[in-house]
Amino acid sequence: MKITRLEPILIAIPYRHGGPIPEGGGAPWRTMDTQLLRVETDAGLTGWGEAFGFGACPATKTATERLVAPLAIGRDPRDIAALMTELARKLHNFGRNGPVSFALSGLDIALWDIAGKIAGAPLHRLLGGSGKGRVPAYASLLRYGAADLVARNAAAAVERGYRQIKLHEIGIAEIAAGRRAIGAEIALMLDANCAWPADEAVAMARRLRENDLLWLEEPVWPPEDHHGLARVRRDGGIAVAAGENAGTPAEFEHLIDRAAVDYLQPSVTKVGGISAMQRIIAHAESRGVAVAPHSPYFGPGLIATLHLIAASPLERVCERFYCDLEASPFGDAVEARGGFMRVPSGAGLGVAIDERVIARYRTG
């Protein structure tokens, strides 16, 4: 069996999230932009992957077309480990974290989709899972920047059945409003998106203690300041989560070695796909560090994360961006109902693809 084609596909889907249009990367965030990857074989099997998207989509598409595709076409898709290791070595000079790594992540996910289709089994079975039919999800709210909107949407998320809520606010008033709105029984997390230098992050953590946060995520700028993260964890009085900005298994080992995190957050569309996620998760478990995958996606990256969570005997929660898409080429496979997400049971990723939706929202 040979790979005959890699086709990166960009889609941009409008959404509603209960507030005004936020900013993403300094520009209005009007659509959820997704970088899909279709991998075709001469055996008639097609695999679907997803590379980290949003504002990175055009760069990742170029990396896929010019760097990854020429090396992958003609290769056997069944030997995932050998192929992905070879491509990572050949392309390492173009960056171990960024568009090339994102493109390789999309390819790896697609190859695992093909592997499941060859085996006639869902991905979580290939990964050793026992057949969980659903996994709990938490509502990951976008940033509103206004206490009333935070309160309204946090309460609405609880009404939808979520038992864990994550905010992306950096203001004390907005965070406190979220806690008041959901009450003391609902878990609350906060992602600061690398808002503060280490000294300020420690001070903010201390001020935030009264909100009873399950974790404080990415509090420190720059994100690679692992020593700063360790200080927040040691002196701030709140559990620390981080990892969405890390690109390789070695970076996650450094986070663990420096006692910088309570919750490790690898992102399947960034770190090298399912293959790398398995290594990262295994290492974290061997060191007694909890894993909370980063998954603000709406395609194969989110679905692959569901399978990875379902494959583990440990209880983990899937991140689900709290917004409603205008449409989805993956149907209700990317939806949460009553605070849970269904784990697909079909072969591979286990989802049907609506090509009409892709054609309608395709931008590249």
C-alpha positions in Angstrom: 0.0 0.0 0.0 1.3 3.5 -0.9 0.3 7.0 -0.1 -0.8 8.7 -3.3 -1.9 12.2 -2.2 -1.8 14.6 0.7 -4.4 17.4 0.4 -4.4 20.1 3.0 -7.9 21.8 3.2 -8.7 25.0 5.0 -12.2 25.6 6.2 -13.5 28.7 8.1 -16.9 28.3 9.9 -18.8 31.1 11.6 -19.7 30.6 15.2 -21.6 32.0 18.1 -20.2 32.2 21.6 -22.6 34.5 23.5 -20.6 37.7 23.2 -19.0 40.2 20.8 -16.4 39.0 18.3 -13.2 38.4 20.2 -9.7 39.0 19.0 -7.4 36.1 18.0 -3.7 37.0 17.2 -4.5 40.7 17.1 -7.4 40.4 14.5 -11.1 39.9 14.8 -11.8 36.2 15.3 -14.9 35.8 13.1 -14.6 32.1 12.1 -13.2 28.9 13.5 -10.4 28.2 11.0 -9.4 24.5 10.7 -6.6 22.9 8.7 -7.8 19.5 7.6 -5.6 17.0 5.9 -6.9 14.3 3.5 -4.4 11.4 2.9 -5.2 9.0 0.0 -3.8 5.6 -0.8 -3.6 3.3 -3.8 -5.8 0.8 -1.9 -8.7 3.2 -1.8 -8.4 4.0 1.9 -8.5 7.7 2.9 -7.4 9.0 6.3 -8.3 12.4 7.8 -6.0 14.5 10.0 -5.9 17.9 11.5 -3.0 20.3 11.9 -3.1 23.1 14.4 -5.1 25.9 12.8 -6.6 29.3 13.5 -4.1 32.0 12.2 -1.4 29.4 11.5 -3.5 27.7 8.8 -1.9 29.3 5.7 1.6 28.6 6.9 0.8 25.1 7.8 -0.8 24.5 4.5 2.4 25.6 2.7 4.5 23.4 5.0 2.3 20.5 4.1 2.5 21.0 0.4 6.1 22.0 0.0 7.9 20.0 2.7 5.8 17.1 4.1 3.9 15.9 1.0 6.9 15.3 -1.3 8.5 13.1 1.4 5.3 11.2 2.3 3.9 10.4 -1.1 4.9 6.9 -2.3 5.5 5.7 1.2 3.7 2.9 3.0 1.1 4.4 5.4 1.1 1.3 7.6 4.5 1.8 9.2 3.6 4.9 11.1 6.5 4.9 13.5 9.2 4.6 10.9 7.7 7.1 8.5 7.0 9.7 11.1 10.5 9.3 12.7 12.1 9.7 9.3 10.1 12.8 8.4 10.8 14.4 11.7 14.5 13.9 11.3 14.6 15.1 7.7 12.6 18.3 8.5 14.0 19.1 12.0 15.9 22.1 10.6 12.7 23.8 9.8 11.5 23.9 13.4 10.5 21.5 16.0 7.5 23.6 17.0 5.5 25.4 14.4 3.9 24.9 11.0 6.1 21.9 10.0 5.4 20.2 13.3 1.7 21.0 12.9 1.7 19.5 9.4 3.4 16.3 10.7 0.8 16.1 13.4 -2.0 16.2 10.9 -0.3 13.4 8.9 0.2 11.2 11.9 -3.5 11.5 12.8 -4.5 10.6 9.3 -2.2 7.6 9.3 -3.8 6.3 12.5 -7.2 6.8 10.9 -6.1 4.6 8.0 -4.7 2.1 10.5 -8.0 1.8 12.2 -9.8 1.3 8.9 -7.3 -1.4 8.0 -8.0 -3.2 11.3 -11.7 -2.5 11.2 -11.6 -1.1 14.7 -12.0 2.3 16.3 -8.9 4.2 17.2 -9.3 3.8 21.0 -9.3 0.0 20.6 -6.0 0.2 18.6 -4.6 2.3 21.5 -5.6 -0.4 24.1 -8.9 1.1 25.3 -11.7 -1.0 26.8 -14.5 0.6 25.0 -15.7 3.8 26.8 -18.8 5.0 25.0 -18.4 8.6 26.2 -16.1 10.9 28.1 -16.8 14.0 30.2 -16.2 17.4 28.6 -15.5 20.8 30.1 -16.7 24.0 28.6 -13.7 26.2 27.5 -15.2 29.7 27.3 -13.6 32.2 25.0 -12.5 35.6 26.5 -15.4 38.1 27.0 -13.6 40.8 29.0 -16.8 41.8 30.8 -18.0 40.4 34.1 -21.7 40.3 33.0 -21.0 38.3 29.9 -18.7 35.9 31.8 -21.4 35.3 34.4 -24.1 34.8 31.8 -22.2 32.3 29.6 -20.7 30.4 32.5 -24.1 29.9 34.0 -25.5 28.9 30.5 -22.7 26.3 30.2 -23.8 24.8 33.5 -27.4 24.7 32.3 -26.1 22.7 29.3 -24.8 20.0 31.7 -21.1 20.9 32.0 -19.7 20.3 35.4 -16.3 21.9 34.7 -15.9 25.4 33.3 -12.7 27.1 32.1 -12.4 30.8 31.6 -9.9 32.8 29.5 -10.1 36.0 31.5 -7.3 37.9 33.1 -9.3 40.4 35.2 -10.1 39.7 38.8 -13.7 41.0 38.5 -14.4 38.8 35.5 -13.0 35.7 37.1 -14.9 36.3 40.4 -18.1 36.8 38.4 -17.6 33.4 36.7 -17.2 31.7 40.1 -20.3 33.4 41.6 -22.4 32.5 38.5 -21.6 28.7 38.6 -21.6 28.3 42.4 -19.2 26.4 44.6 -20.0 22.8 43.4 -18.8 23.3 39.8 -15.1 23.1 39.0 -13.6 26.3 37.7 -10.3 26.6 35.7 -8.5 29.6 34.3 -6.4 29.9 31.2 -4.4 33.2 31.3 -2.8 32.6 27.9 0.7 33.5 29.2 -0.5 36.9 30.5 2.1 37.8 33.2 5.9 37.7 33.9 6.6 35.2 36.7 6.6 37.7 39.6 3.2 39.1 38.6 1.9 35.6 38.0 2.7 34.6 41.5 1.0 37.7 42.9 -2.1 37.1 40.7 -2.2 33.4 41.8 -2.4 34.5 45.4 -5.2 37.0 44.6 -7.1 34.3 42.8 -7.0 31.7 45.6 -10.4 32.8 46.9 -12.0 31.7 43.6 -11.1 28.0 44.3 -9.6 27.3 40.9 -8.9 23.7 39.9 -5.9 24.9 38.0 -4.3 28.1 36.7 -3.2 27.5 33.1 -0.3 29.1 31.2 0.1 32.0 33.7 3.7 33.0 32.7 5.2 34.8 29.8 7.2 33.6 28.0 5.7 30.1 28.0 9.1 28.4 28.0 9.9 30.0 31.4 9.6 26.7 33.1 11.4 27.9 36.2 8.8 30.7 36.4 6.0 28.2 36.2 7.6 26.2 39.0 7.7 29.3 41.1 4.0 30.0 40.5 3.2 26.4 41.4 5.4 26.5 44.6 4.4 30.0 45.8 1.1 30.8 44.2 -1.1 28.3 46.1 -2.9 27.1 43.0 -2.3 24.0 40.8 -0.6 24.9 37.6 -1.4 23.6 34.1 0.7 24.1 31.0 1.9 22.5 27.8 -0.2 23.8 24.9 2.8 25.8 23.7 5.3 22.9 24.0 6.2 21.2 20.7 8.1 18.0 21.5 8.1 15.2 24.0 11.4 16.5 25.4 9.8 19.8 26.3 7.2 18.0 28.3 9.9 16.0 30.1 11.5 19.4 31.0 8.2 20.7 32.4 7.9 17.5 34.6 11.6 17.5 35.6 11.4 21.1 36.8 8.3 20.4 38.8 6.5 23.2 36.8 3.1 21.6 36.4 0.3 19.7 38.1 -1.5 19.1 34.8 0.3 18.5 31.6 -1.5 19.7 28.4 -0.2 18.3 25.2 -2.0 19.2 22.0 -2.4 16.4 19.4 -2.3 18.8 16.4 0.9 20.4 17.5 3.3 17.8 19.1 3.5 15.1 16.4 0.0 13.6 16.4 -1.2 10.5 18.2 2.2 8.8 18.2 3.8 11.6 20.1 0.8 12.0 22.4 1.2 8.4 23.5 4.8 8.9 24.5 4.0 12.1 26.3 1.1 10.6 28.2 3.1 7.5 29.1 6.0 9.6 30.5 3.6 11.8 32.5 1.8 8.8 34.0 5.2 7.2 35.0 6.0 10.4 36.9 2.6 10.7 38.5 1.6 13.9 36.6 -2.0 14.3 35.5 -2.7 14.8 31.8 -5.4 17.2 30.6 -5.2 17.3 26.8 -5.4 20.7 25.0 -8.1 20.4 22.3 -9.8 23.6 21.2 -10.6 22.1 17.8 -13.6 21.0 15.8 -12.1 18.3 13.5 -10.0 15.1 13.6 -7.8 16.7 16.3 -10.7 16.8 18.7 -11.9 13.4 17.7 -8.4 11.9 18.1 -8.3 13.5 21.6 -11.6 11.7 22.4 -10.1 8.4 21.4 -6.9 9.0 23.4 -8.9 9.8 26.5 -11.2 6.8 26.0 -8.1 4.6 25.6 -6.9 5.4 29.1 -8.2 3.6 32.3 -7.8 7.0 34.1 -10.6 9.5 34.3 -9.8 12.5 32.0 -11.9 15.4 30.7 -12.0 16.6 27.2 -11.7 20.3 26.5 -14.5 21.6 24.3 -14.6 25.2 23.0 -17.8 26.7 24.3 -19.3 28.0 21.1 -21.9 26.9 18.5 -20.7 26.3 14.9 -22.8 27.3 12.0 -22.1 23.8 10.5 -19.7 20.9 10.9 -18.4 18.5 8.4 -18.1 15.9 11.2 -21.7 16.3 12.4 -22.5 15.7 16.1 -19.2 13.9 16.6 -17.7 17.3 17.7 -20.7 18.2 20.0 -21.1 17.8 23.7 -24.4 16.8 25.2 -25.1 17.0 28.9 -21.5 17.6 29.7 -20.3 14.5 27.8 -18.9 13.7 24.4 -19.6 10.5 22.5 -16.6 8.4 21.5 -17.0 7.3 17.9 -17.3 3.5 17.4 -16.6 3.2 13.7 -13.3 2.2 12.2 -10.4 4.6 12.6 -11.5 8.0 13.8 -15.0 6.6 13.3 -16.8 9.6 11.8 -18.5 10.2 8.5 -17.3 13.3 6.6 -19.8 15.6 5.0 -18.0 16.8 1.9 -20.7 19.3 1.1 -20.0 21.2 4.3 -16.3 21.2 3.5 -17.0 22.6 0.0 -19.3 25.3 1.4 -16.8 26.6 3.9 -13.5 25.9 2.2 -11.1 28.8 1.9 -8.0 27.1 0.6 
